[in-house]
Amino acid sequence: MSGMVERTFDIASHIGVRSIHEEIFSFNPPSFFIGNGLITPAKESDSVLFFGQESSNSALSTDSPYDELFQLNISSGSLSHHTIALPSGINQWDAIISTYSSNTPYPYILIGQTEDSVNNIYTYSAYWLSDDLSSISSVIGTTSPDMTFVNFLWAEFNPCAGSSGRIYVLAGDENSLTALNVKLYTFDIATSSVSSVKVDNSRYTISSIHAWPSGDCNNLYSLSPGLVEQYPSSRVWSLITIDPTSGFIPNAANVTAPGEYTQYYGGGVYGKAVTSDNILYHVF
């Protein structure tokens, strides 16, 4: 059993706390499993999807390629899985994204990562996953090799960005433990091009990104605690806007008082965190 306290914010106005409440939930999977990457809602409203591995005992190997896609029914606790073979050169699946769009060729996008420490090749690649979770497409696009921004943080899809939608991947610099440098990759569906920018972290640091298709086709949004190097009692969480073409943060609005929720840096909600009534969810 686990619990979480959440606040919801009106992203359209960038002001106000709409509600505060506590939710407690529990489920009991039928066997041991370990997840890798991010969990996303399935087309079925009572299920979620994630990559990992399953075993009849707790002796799970962290060296697994994590090519098993699990579907967990939240209501019943039942767990089913599909093997999604890794394409040549891909070491692991980092994320599965639900597109929530009828205009995409398939309902899901996969993010795979190449980790070649011998040749210093670290890349991210995007693929479509079929409706029945059985097959993947040829690669949509692949990032340029990078030996610095190798820590996968987040993935998002905005169906109204560009002419056919854009995929975004956020990756962290493993050598910036307190500065928290991050790079934002953009995969353009129509052109198959991939670009990248470093996100401006001179005032705000982030670990998640969220699209707002009904209100903004150009920018991404996130909740930021400010600078981790700042003294905890003076940190303020802010709702920020990120320009994915430049990494610039042109807009910010405080959503907490100084010193609140300083013990946990994460809290982003994966999979359509911005609702149809312009509310962005974040767990503190």
C-alpha positions in Angstrom: 0.0 0.0 0.0 1.2 3.5 -0.8 -0.1 7.0 -0.5 0.4 10.3 -2.1 -0.6 13.9 -1.6 -1.2 15.9 -4.7 -1.9 19.4 -5.7 -3.4 20.4 -9.0 -2.7 23.6 -10.9 -4.7 25.4 -13.5 -2.1 25.5 -16.3 -4.1 28.0 -18.3 -3.9 30.7 -15.7 -0.6 29.7 -14.0 -2.1 30.6 -10.7 -3.9 29.0 -7.7 -4.2 25.7 -6.0 -7.3 24.0 -7.2 -7.4 21.2 -4.7 -5.5 19.2 -2.1 -6.4 15.6 -1.3 -4.9 12.3 -0.4 -5.3 9.1 -2.4 -4.4 5.6 -1.2 -4.4 2.6 -3.4 -3.0 -0.9 -3.5 -2.7 -4.0 -5.7 -1.2 -7.4 -5.5 0.6 -8.7 -8.6 0.7 -12.5 -8.9 4.5 -12.7 -9.1 7.7 -10.8 -8.6 8.6 -8.3 -11.3 10.9 -5.3 -11.8 10.0 -2.4 -13.9 12.3 -0.3 -16.1 11.5 3.1 -17.5 8.2 5.0 -17.3 4.6 3.6 -16.9 1.9 4.8 -19.3 -1.9 4.3 -19.3 -3.1 1.7 -21.9 -6.0 2.3 -24.3 -8.0 0.3 -21.8 -8.9 2.8 -19.0 -8.1 0.4 -16.1 -4.7 -0.8 -17.3 -1.1 0.6 -17.4 1.9 -0.5 -19.5 5.6 -0.7 -18.6 8.7 -2.6 -19.5 10.5 -5.0 -17.2 11.0 -8.6 -16.3 9.0 -11.2 -14.4 10.0 -14.1 -12.2 8.3 -16.7 -10.0 10.8 -15.7 -7.2 12.6 -12.6 -6.1 15.9 -13.5 -7.9 15.6 -10.9 -10.6 18.5 -9.9 -12.7 19.3 -6.2 -13.3 21.3 -7.2 -16.4 18.1 -8.1 -18.2 17.5 -6.3 -21.5 14.0 -5.4 -20.2 12.2 -6.4 -23.4 9.0 -7.6 -21.7 6.1 -5.2 -22.0 3.7 -5.7 -19.0 0.1 -4.8 -18.9 -1.2 -4.4 -15.3 -4.9 -4.2 -14.6 -5.2 -1.8 -11.7 -8.7 -3.1 -10.8 -8.0 -6.8 -10.6 -4.2 -6.9 -10.2 -3.8 -9.3 -13.1 -0.5 -9.0 -15.0 0.0 -10.0 -18.7 3.1 -9.5 -20.8 4.4 -9.3 -24.4 7.9 -9.7 -25.6 9.0 -6.7 -27.7 12.3 -7.7 -29.3 15.0 -5.0 -29.1 16.1 -3.7 -32.6 19.8 -4.2 -33.5 22.0 -1.9 -31.4 19.3 -1.0 -28.8 20.2 -2.1 -25.3 16.9 -1.4 -23.5 13.5 0.2 -23.8 13.3 3.4 -21.7 9.7 4.3 -22.2 6.4 3.7 -23.8 4.2 6.7 -24.7 0.5 6.7 -25.3 -0.2 9.2 -28.1 -3.9 9.9 -27.1 -4.4 10.8 -30.8 -6.5 9.4 -33.6 -4.1 11.0 -36.2 -1.1 8.9 -35.5 -0.5 5.6 -37.3 -0.3 3.7 -34.1 -1.4 4.4 -30.5 2.0 3.9 -28.8 5.6 5.2 -29.2 8.6 3.4 -27.8 11.9 5.0 -26.8 14.9 2.8 -27.0 18.4 3.5 -25.8 21.8 2.5 -27.1 24.6 2.3 -24.4 28.0 1.5 -25.9 30.5 2.4 -23.3 33.4 0.9 -25.3 32.9 3.3 -28.3 31.2 6.1 -26.3 28.0 5.8 -28.2 24.9 6.7 -26.3 21.7 7.5 -28.3 17.9 7.4 -28.1 15.7 6.1 -30.8 11.9 6.3 -31.3 9.6 3.6 -32.8 5.9 3.1 -33.3 4.2 0.1 -31.5 1.2 -1.6 -33.0 -2.2 -1.5 -31.5 -2.0 -5.2 -30.4 1.4 -4.6 -28.8 3.0 -7.2 -31.1 5.3 -5.4 -33.5 7.3 -2.2 -33.9 7.9 0.1 -36.9 11.2 1.0 -38.5 13.0 3.7 -36.6 11.3 7.2 -36.5 14.5 8.9 -35.6 17.7 8.6 -33.6 19.7 11.2 -31.7 23.3 12.0 -32.4 25.8 10.1 -30.2 26.4 11.8 -26.9 28.6 10.6 -24.0 27.5 13.2 -21.5 23.7 13.2 -21.4 23.2 9.5 -20.9 20.6 9.4 -18.1 17.1 9.0 -19.4 14.6 11.2 -17.5 11.4 11.6 -19.4 9.5 11.2 -22.7 6.5 13.1 -24.0 4.5 13.4 -27.2 2.6 16.4 -28.4 0.2 15.6 -31.3 -0.3 19.2 -32.3 3.4 20.2 -32.5 4.7 20.5 -36.1 2.6 19.1 -38.9 2.3 15.5 -37.6 3.3 15.7 -33.9 6.6 15.7 -32.1 8.3 13.4 -29.6 10.4 14.9 -26.8 13.0 13.1 -24.7 14.7 14.6 -21.7 18.1 13.3 -20.7 20.4 14.2 -17.8 24.1 14.8 -17.5 25.4 12.1 -15.1 28.3 14.4 -14.1 26.2 17.3 -12.9 25.0 16.0 -9.6 23.9 19.4 -8.2 23.7 21.6 -11.3 21.4 19.0 -12.9 22.2 19.8 -16.5 19.6 18.4 -19.0 19.3 18.1 -22.7 15.9 18.1 -24.5 15.7 16.1 -27.8 12.9 16.7 -30.3 11.8 14.1 -32.9 9.7 15.5 -35.7 7.3 12.9 -37.0 6.8 14.5 -40.4 10.5 15.0 -41.3 12.1 12.2 -39.2 14.6 14.9 -38.1 16.0 15.0 -34.5 17.3 18.1 -32.9 18.5 18.9 -29.3 19.0 21.9 -27.0 20.3 22.2 -23.5 17.6 23.5 -21.1 18.4 26.7 -19.4 19.0 25.7 -15.7 20.4 29.1 -14.5 17.2 29.6 -12.4 15.2 26.4 -12.7 16.0 22.7 -12.8 13.6 20.0 -14.1 13.2 16.3 -14.2 10.0 16.0 -16.2 8.3 17.6 -19.3 4.6 17.8 -20.2 2.7 18.8 -23.3 -0.5 20.8 -23.4 -2.1 19.9 -26.8 -5.4 21.7 -26.2 -3.7 25.0 -25.3 -0.1 25.2 -26.6 1.4 23.4 -29.6 4.8 25.0 -29.3 6.0 24.8 -25.7 6.4 22.2 -22.9 5.7 22.6 -19.2 7.2 21.4 -15.9 7.2 21.9 -12.2 10.6 23.0 -10.9 11.9 23.4 -7.3 14.3 26.1 -8.5 18.0 25.3 -7.9 19.0 22.3 -5.9 22.1 24.1 -4.7 19.9 26.7 -3.1 19.2 26.5 0.6 16.1 24.3 1.1 14.2 26.9 3.2 14.3 29.3 0.3 13.4 27.0 -2.5 10.1 27.7 -4.3 8.3 25.3 -6.7 7.3 27.0 -9.9 5.2 26.1 -12.9 7.5 26.9 -15.9 7.2 27.1 -19.7 10.0 25.5 -21.8 10.7 26.5 -25.4 11.9 23.2 -27.0 13.6 25.1 -29.9 15.9 27.0 -27.6 15.8 25.5 -24.1 14.8 29.0 -22.8 12.3 29.3 -19.9 10.3 32.4 -20.8 7.6 32.1 -18.2 7.3 31.0 -14.5 4.8 31.2 -11.7 5.3 30.3 -8.1 3.0 27.5 -6.8 4.3 27.0 -3.3 5.7 29.0 -0.4 9.4 29.0 0.2 10.7 25.8 1.9 7.8 23.6 1.0 8.3 20.0 -0.3 12.1 20.1 -0.3 12.8 16.5 0.4 11.7 15.1 -2.9 12.9 16.3 -6.3 10.6 14.3 -8.6 6.8 14.0 -8.7 6.0 14.4 -12.3 2.9 12.4 -13.5 3.6 10.4 -16.6 1.0 10.1 -19.4 -1.3 13.0 -20.2 -0.5 14.9 -17.0 -2.4 17.9 -18.3 -6.1 17.1 -18.3 -8.8 18.3 -20.7 -9.8 21.0 -18.3 -6.3 22.5 -18.2 -5.2 21.0 -14.9 -1.5 19.8 -14.5 -1.0 17.1 -11.9 2.1 16.8 -9.8 2.9 14.6 -6.8 4.7 16.4 -3.9 
